[in-house]
Amino acid sequence: AQSVAQPEDQVNVAEGNPLTVKCTYSVSGNPYLFWYVQYPNRGLQFLLKYITGDNLVKGSYGFEAEFNKSQTSFHLKKPSALVSDSALYFCAVRDISGATNKLIFGTGTLLAVQP
Amino acid sequence: DGGITQSPKYLFRKEGQNVTLSCEQNLNHDAMYWYRQDPGQGLRLIYYSQIVNDFQKGDIAEGYSVSREKKESFPLTVTSAQKNPTAFYLCASSIDRVDSNTGELFFGEGSRLTVL
């Protein structure tokens, strides 16, 4: 079965420092991978996706993610964190078991950026 | 602007009452989804629909019901059979054609249901 894991419940980083939010996946076949961000009491906003091609994917708000097939990882990164980046981040993988667009989400990682 | 509208934003209900959450989209998307979010558990799929007048159970459908009478609308009813209905509910939609099917979901702003 397809799944994603986000091993860290919370990541703390100082403003201006680089940040990494980790995600590993388990799929049969080629994965479609996604990152979403959620601010308090709001819906999820799409950040970026990997379908195929270049392993480094660039997304919204200066975020990028690196697809690593050998390590089955898709970590989210940003070179310089902002306080406004503080939010809940979800990694997701497309469920290919049926002909649908169902996404399977990780449990989320709370990013806290200190000024 | 195109998007997904959920209402109400906040809802309180007494035990034993049914409640219906509204979800409307004007993105012309074929597929619509309902997810439930609880702290520390991520998002869990309740129901989804790929086409009008058809829908499928997700992972946690018990105690919930849906309808898809129009392409734009996918209301969710939380019934009194749902044992622990207090949660944040998220509606989403996506393009579902094979030739443009990359899996990206577009989300509404959510509805927070509290059972008193």
HADDOCK unambig.tbl for C-alpha pairs under 7 A between the chains (distance, minus, plus):
assign (segid A and resid 42 and name CA) (segid B and resid 109 and name CA) 4.88 0.50 0.50
assign (segid A and resid 42 and name CA) (segid B and resid 110 and name CA) 6.24 0.50 0.50
assign (segid A and resid 43 and name CA) (segid B and resid 90 and name CA) 6.79 0.50 0.50
assign (segid A and resid 43 and name CA) (segid B and resid 107 and name CA) 5.75 0.50 0.50
assign (segid A and resid 43 and name CA) (segid B and resid 108 and name CA) 5.45 0.50 0.50
assign (segid A and resid 43 and name CA) (segid B and resid 109 and name CA) 4.04 0.50 0.50
assign (segid A and resid 43 and name CA) (segid B and resid 110 and name CA) 5.51 0.50 0.50
assign (segid A and resid 44 and name CA) (segid B and resid 107 and name CA) 5.78 0.50 0.50
assign (segid A and resid 94 and name CA) (segid B and resid 103 and name CA) 6.25 0.50 0.50
assign (segid A and resid 101 and name CA) (segid B and resid 96 and name CA) 6.78 0.50 0.50
assign (segid A and resid 101 and name CA) (segid B and resid 103 and name CA) 4.79 0.50 0.50
assign (segid A and resid 105 and name CA) (segid B and resid 42 and name CA) 6.31 0.50 0.50
assign (segid A and resid 105 and name CA) (segid B and resid 43 and name CA) 5.97 0.50 0.50
assign (segid A and resid 106 and name CA) (segid B and resid 42 and name CA) 5.79 0.50 0.50
assign (segid A and resid 107 and name CA) (segid B and resid 40 and name CA) 5.84 0.50 0.50
assign (segid A and resid 107 and name CA) (segid B and resid 41 and name CA) 5.03 0.50 0.50
assign (segid A and resid 107 and name CA) (segid B and resid 42 and name CA) 3.84 0.50 0.50
assign (segid A and resid 108 and name CA) (segid B and resid 42 and name CA) 5.80 0.50 0.50
